[in-house]
Amino acid sequence: METNRNARIFIAILILIIIALLINNCTDRPSSKEIPPPSQTISLDQAQRLQEEYVRTRSEIVNKTLGFEDTRDFWFSLDSLEQYIRYVRSESAKQGLEDLGLRIFYAAYPEGGKEQWPDPGFSTVIIVPTNGKPSLGNGFFPMPPVQSTSGGIRAYNYGGAGKPPKKVR
């Protein structure tokens, strides 16, 4: 009888340890392991030059046309973006979609209408999930990947907009 009780206590302790380890491993905390940047990253100096080129070649035209200084930078929290990516992955898995991506569109909040937009008249960006695989076309020449909008998965918006616009750095 004592052996049976000890075995139950041992099993209960073992189950508690396993649960604690699972909970500890499932938390979203930063890893101390170094992660290399994706190949598409650029330096802040390069980013600043790209922004300066936009301002030099487009910003004045946009602002003159609109009659006010439009926003040209947008901020999203990492937590919110990570949650959106988890959502897109989850919804895509339900639909059996593969080769996932995100397409970013310039957009603008309309003035008036039924919906209450945060910044009517100002620019914004929307992020739309895509999926697609490279396809062959026109004989033996490979065509660039064809991505389509992932059906039914919500787009992402409502970041913070810089008014007045912010500079890189």
Rosetta silent file (secondary structure, phi, psi, omega in degrees, C-alpha in Angstrom):
SEQUENCE: METNRNARIFIAILILIIIALLINNCTDRPSSKEIPPPSQTISLDQAQRLQEEYVRTRSEIVNKTLGFEDTRDFWFSLDSLEQYIRYVRSESAKQGLEDLGLRIFYAAYPEGGKEQWPDPGFSTVIIVPTNGKPSLGNGFFPMPPVQSTSGGIRAYNYGGAGKPPKKVR
SCORE:     score description
SCORE:     0.000 S_00000001
   1 L     0.000  -42.921  177.684    0.000    0.000    0.000 S_00000001
   2 H   -63.656  -38.625  179.819    2.883    2.400    0.858 S_00000001
   3 H   -65.333  -40.394  178.292    4.599    1.485   -2.446 S_00000001
   4 H   -63.429  -41.489  178.730    1.428    2.282   -4.374 S_00000001
   5 H   -65.064  -43.845  179.128    1.156    5.687   -2.646 S_00000001
   6 H   -63.486  -38.022  179.001    4.825    6.499   -3.382 S_00000001
   7 H   -65.165  -40.416  178.721    4.353    5.539   -7.035 S_00000001
   8 H   -66.046  -41.230  178.374    1.361    7.898   -7.327 S_00000001
   9 H   -63.472  -43.657  179.696    3.300   10.738   -5.704 S_00000001
  10 H   -61.441  -45.016 -179.795    6.238   10.109   -8.035 S_00000001
  11 H   -64.344  -41.877  179.455    3.942   10.107  -11.115 S_00000001
  12 H   -62.183  -43.583  178.804    2.191   13.309   -9.946 S_00000001
  13 H   -64.538  -41.555  179.322    5.543   15.070   -9.443 S_00000001
  14 H   -62.268  -43.070  178.377    6.757   13.857  -12.846 S_00000001
  15 H   -63.161  -42.796  178.559    3.579   15.185  -14.533 S_00000001
  16 H   -62.429  -40.025  178.255    3.983   18.563  -12.799 S_00000001
  17 H   -64.151  -43.586  179.962    7.608   18.800  -13.975 S_00000001
  18 H   -63.419  -43.574  178.763    6.596   17.984  -17.565 S_00000001
  19 H   -61.982  -43.660  179.649    3.805   20.601  -17.472 S_00000001
  20 H   -62.084  -41.495  178.540    6.200   23.219  -16.060 S_00000001
  21 H   -64.995  -41.291  178.876    8.743   22.483  -18.813 S_00000001
  22 H   -64.169  -44.209  179.147    6.077   22.731  -21.521 S_00000001
  23 H   -62.891  -42.877 -179.524    4.779   26.043  -20.183 S_00000001
  24 H   -62.649  -38.692 -178.207    8.332   27.411  -19.909 S_00000001
  25 H   -78.746  -15.307 -177.971    9.144   26.447  -23.508 S_00000001
  26 L   -93.783   -2.616 -178.718    5.918   27.941  -24.903 S_00000001
  27 L   -74.966  148.587  179.557    6.461   31.481  -23.655 S_00000001
  28 L   -92.411   76.429  177.010    7.180   34.205  -26.211 S_00000001
  29 L  -115.772  151.593 -178.288   10.409   35.575  -24.823 S_00000001
  30 L   -60.384  144.191  178.252   13.366   36.751  -26.832 S_00000001
  31 L   -86.806  142.664  176.666   16.004   34.180  -27.565 S_00000001
  32 L   -81.854   -9.873  178.338   19.557   34.805  -26.465 S_00000001
  33 L   -71.652  133.118  179.879   20.672   32.914  -29.579 S_00000001
  34 L   -70.157  132.489  179.952   21.952   35.272  -32.278 S_00000001
  35 L  -114.544  123.961  179.884   19.720   35.357  -35.343 S_00000001
  36 L   -70.539  149.458  178.803   21.221   36.530  -38.628 S_00000001
  37 L   -71.137  152.058  174.736   19.298   39.222  -40.542 S_00000001
  38 L   -62.612  159.235 -177.486   17.370   38.225  -43.678 S_00000001
  39 L   -65.783  -17.732 -177.044   19.147   38.882  -46.975 S_00000001
  40 L   -85.863    0.515 -178.741   16.716   41.714  -47.780 S_00000001
  41 L   -74.022  152.575  175.622   17.886   43.963  -44.935 S_00000001
  42 L  -130.300  163.957  179.563   19.690   47.222  -45.653 S_00000001
  43 L   -72.957  161.988  175.533   21.672   49.566  -43.426 S_00000001
  44 H   -63.531  -33.558  176.011   20.056   52.593  -41.786 S_00000001
  45 H   -61.876  -44.523  177.814   22.249   54.804  -44.009 S_00000001
  46 H   -63.288  -42.407  178.821   20.812   53.099  -47.095 S_00000001
  47 H   -60.863  -41.107  179.547   17.290   53.448  -45.682 S_00000001
  48 H   -63.700  -41.940  178.818   17.885   57.140  -45.077 S_00000001
  49 H   -63.268  -39.459  178.408   19.094   57.607  -48.677 S_00000001
  50 H   -64.616  -42.333  178.481   15.984   55.839  -49.991 S_00000001
  51 H   -64.827  -42.785  178.333   13.726   58.043  -47.883 S_00000001
  52 H   -60.737  -37.308  177.364   15.588   61.165  -49.012 S_00000001
  53 H   -65.529  -40.289  176.561   15.088   60.072  -52.633 S_00000001
  54 H   -61.536  -47.204 -179.575   11.363   59.687  -52.036 S_00000001
  55 H   -61.640  -44.309 -178.023   11.195   63.169  -50.501 S_00000001
  56 H   -64.471  -38.170 -171.442   13.287   64.648  -53.350 S_00000001
  57 H  -103.571  -15.399 -172.892   11.303   63.050  -56.177 S_00000001
  58 H  -135.315  -34.789 -170.890    7.741   62.591  -54.883 S_00000001
  59 H   -57.915  -47.035 -178.193    6.900   64.201  -51.573 S_00000001
  60 H   -62.326  -40.817  179.232    6.563   67.781  -52.844 S_00000001
  61 H   -62.470  -46.226  179.811    4.322   66.677  -55.733 S_00000001
  62 H   -62.343  -48.728 -177.361    2.053   64.716  -53.383 S_00000001
  63 H   -63.443  -40.733  178.004    1.879   67.522  -50.823 S_00000001
  64 H   -63.886  -42.915 -179.045    1.147   70.210  -53.474 S_00000001
  65 H   -63.955  -42.940 -178.391   -1.574   68.070  -55.011 S_00000001
  66 H   -78.097  -28.526 -177.493   -3.214   67.354  -51.657 S_00000001
  67 L    86.563   12.920  175.417   -2.711   70.838  -50.262 S_00000001
  68 L  -157.841  163.284  179.310   -1.138   69.579  -47.022 S_00000001
  69 L   -79.262  110.753 -177.999    1.921   67.657  -45.848 S_00000001
  70 L   -80.492  154.275  175.826    0.937   64.007  -46.064 S_00000001
  71 L   -71.358  151.291  177.950    2.361   61.350  -43.819 S_00000001
  72 L  -141.377   13.497  174.764    4.987   59.074  -45.318 S_00000001
  73 L  -137.224  149.767 -174.753    5.996   56.849  -42.401 S_00000001
  74 E  -138.476  142.725 -176.799    4.024   54.246  -40.501 S_00000001
  75 E  -123.016  133.968  174.015    4.677   52.452  -37.225 S_00000001
  76 L  -130.757  138.191  178.006    3.492   49.008  -36.109 S_00000001
  77 L   -70.356  148.768  177.394    4.447   47.334  -32.832 S_00000001
  78 H   -60.797  -42.047 -179.971    6.460   44.125  -33.111 S_00000001
  79 H   -58.942  -43.211 -179.342    3.926   42.323  -30.902 S_00000001
  80 H   -66.425  -43.421  177.931    1.081   43.356  -33.212 S_00000001
  81 H   -63.675  -42.903  178.788    2.978   42.330  -36.365 S_00000001
  82 H   -62.642  -40.634  177.276    3.954   38.987  -34.813 S_00000001
  83 H   -63.152  -41.259  178.955    0.328   38.381  -33.842 S_00000001
  84 H   -63.642  -42.804  179.555   -0.763   39.226  -37.403 S_00000001
  85 H   -63.617  -41.364  176.307    1.802   36.822  -38.875 S_00000001
  86 H   -61.276  -42.290  177.847    0.600   34.059  -36.501 S_00000001
  87 H   -59.951  -47.741 -179.351   -2.990   34.810  -37.598 S_00000001
  88 H   -61.591  -44.080  178.921   -2.035   34.639  -41.307 S_00000001
  89 H   -60.901  -44.240 -178.926   -0.166   31.352  -40.778 S_00000001
  90 H   -63.615  -49.502 -179.438   -3.127   29.863  -38.886 S_00000001
  91 H   -65.905  -36.687  179.198   -5.760   30.929  -41.434 S_00000001
  92 H   -66.500  -39.755  178.374   -3.525   29.864  -44.334 S_00000001
  93 H   -61.833  -39.350  178.165   -3.035   26.423  -42.796 S_00000001
  94 H   -60.708  -33.911 -178.081   -6.835   26.017  -42.574 S_00000001
  95 H   -93.093   -2.475 -178.754   -7.039   26.744  -46.318 S_00000001
  96 L    70.913   26.593 -178.457   -4.009   24.623  -47.207 S_00000001
  97 L   -83.981  144.561  179.958   -2.145   27.666  -48.583 S_00000001
  98 L  -129.743  175.747  178.627    1.617   27.555  -49.021 S_00000001
  99 L    52.778   57.497 -173.520    4.435   29.898  -50.053 S_00000001
 100 E   -77.793  149.964  176.017    3.073   32.691  -47.888 S_00000001
 101 E  -152.726  177.868  175.825    4.055   36.309  -48.190 S_00000001
 102 E  -128.843  131.039  176.662    2.885   39.797  -47.330 S_00000001
 103 E  -109.256  133.752 -179.100    2.203   42.509  -49.899 S_00000001
 104 E  -107.790  125.170 -178.907    2.235   46.131  -48.731 S_00000001
 105 E  -111.356  140.316  165.784   -0.021   48.589  -50.531 S_00000001
 106 E   -69.624  145.066  178.061   -0.066   52.383  -50.370 S_00000001
 107 E  -151.849  175.379  177.184   -3.560   53.489  -49.421 S_00000001
 108 E  -145.055  141.812  176.787   -5.422   56.562  -48.171 S_00000001
 109 L   -76.702  128.231  178.735   -8.204   57.022  -45.646 S_00000001
 110 L   -71.984  153.763  174.901  -11.326   58.403  -47.315 S_00000001
 111 L   -95.702  135.732 -179.396  -12.981   61.545  -46.066 S_00000001
 112 L    77.903 -168.116 -179.061  -16.635   61.201  -45.116 S_00000001
 113 L    89.023 -178.815 -176.006  -18.715   58.087  -45.590 S_00000001
 114 L   -75.370  -37.933 -174.688  -20.120   55.674  -43.021 S_00000001
 115 L   -78.719  144.430  176.665  -16.849   54.360  -41.601 S_00000001
 116 L   -95.454  106.092 -179.639  -14.859   56.358  -39.073 S_00000001
 117 L   -93.774  152.084 -176.263  -11.239   56.335  -40.216 S_00000001
 118 L   -68.401  -35.493 -176.179   -8.441   57.494  -37.902 S_00000001
 119 L  -137.689   70.511 -177.933   -6.864   60.059  -40.276 S_00000001
 120 L   -52.704  133.692  178.062   -9.275   60.993  -43.105 S_00000001
 121 L    91.077  -18.695 -177.471   -7.411   62.284  -46.154 S_00000001
 122 L   -92.476  158.072  176.762   -3.994   60.999  -45.044 S_00000001
 123 E   -70.886  157.676  172.667   -1.948   58.160  -46.508 S_00000001
 124 E  -151.127  178.780  170.605   -1.680   54.767  -44.873 S_00000001
 125 E  -128.003  148.523  172.842   -0.403   51.327  -45.787 S_00000001
 126 E  -122.516  144.489 -179.953   -2.261   48.049  -45.733 S_00000001
 127 E  -112.010  124.479 -176.207   -0.640   44.653  -45.476 S_00000001
 128 E  -121.071  130.723  178.274   -2.336   41.835  -47.366 S_00000001
 129 E   -71.941  145.308  177.952   -1.357   38.160  -47.107 S_00000001
 130 E  -131.559  163.662  170.999   -0.445   36.368  -50.319 S_00000001
 131 E  -146.533  153.059  178.406    0.364   32.867  -51.409 S_00000001
 132 L   167.718  154.647  179.924    1.787   31.490  -54.601 S_00000001
 133 L  -120.399  153.174  173.513    4.349   29.245  -56.176 S_00000001
 134 L   -58.754  143.332  179.043    6.707   29.812  -59.090 S_00000001
 135 L  -129.055  156.795  175.923    5.115   28.663  -62.317 S_00000001
 136 E   -96.273  139.935  178.356    6.417   27.791  -65.760 S_00000001
 137 L  -152.303  162.329  178.490    5.038   29.646  -68.707 S_00000001
 138 L    52.650   56.394  177.012    5.849   30.425  -72.332 S_00000001
 139 L    81.873 -130.651 -173.667    7.769   27.251  -73.044 S_00000001
 140 L   -93.792   -0.016 -176.652   10.907   26.517  -71.082 S_00000001
 141 L   -87.623  122.333  179.450   11.442   29.946  -69.568 S_00000001
 142 E   -66.670  142.896  177.949   10.540   30.169  -65.881 S_00000001
 143 L   -99.736  155.648  176.648    8.154   32.943  -64.971 S_00000001
 144 L   -62.309  157.384  179.470    8.387   34.971  -61.784 S_00000001
 145 L   -56.671  141.316  176.996    6.290   33.698  -58.884 S_00000001
 146 L  -106.095  112.051  178.843    2.624   34.502  -59.187 S_00000001
 147 L  -103.455  137.169  175.402    1.220   35.454  -55.815 S_00000001
 148 E  -114.997  156.624  177.356   -2.466   35.788  -55.243 S_00000001
 149 E   -66.109  132.781 -179.402   -4.225   37.422  -52.339 S_00000001
 150 L   -71.287  113.934 -172.700   -5.020   34.794  -49.737 S_00000001
 151 L   -58.106  128.307  172.529   -8.795   34.519  -49.873 S_00000001
 152 L    80.258   -6.854 -179.874  -10.768   35.621  -46.861 S_00000001
 153 L   -87.343  129.517 -174.253   -7.806   36.455  -44.635 S_00000001
 154 L   -63.395  146.446  175.223   -8.116   39.936  -43.182 S_00000001
 155 L   -81.998  168.057 -175.422   -5.686   42.697  -44.204 S_00000001
 156 E  -117.285  135.258 -177.652   -3.612   44.627  -41.631 S_00000001
 157 L  -154.947 -167.625  175.409   -3.805   48.380  -41.000 S_00000001
 158 L    67.355   44.385  167.856   -4.021   50.951  -38.200 S_00000001
 159 L   -84.473  178.343  175.441   -0.376   51.555  -37.432 S_00000001
 160 E   -85.170  138.746 -179.557    0.747   54.922  -36.183 S_00000001
 161 E  -108.735  140.627  179.823    1.383   57.542  -38.848 S_00000001
 162 L   -79.540  112.676  175.729    4.039   60.249  -38.602 S_00000001
 163 L  -131.334  106.294    0.056    2.475   63.695  -38.653 S_00000001
 164 L   -71.520  165.402 -178.251    4.603   65.506  -39.477 S_00000001
 165 L   -56.520  144.288  178.799    6.538   62.806  -41.305 S_00000001
 166 L   -94.355  155.546  174.507    9.525   61.346  -39.474 S_00000001
 167 L   -98.782  152.597  174.176   12.992   60.856  -40.906 S_00000001
 168 L   -61.073  133.767  179.566   14.902   57.578  -40.756 S_00000001
 169 L   110.818    0.000    0.000   17.100   57.662  -37.624 S_00000001
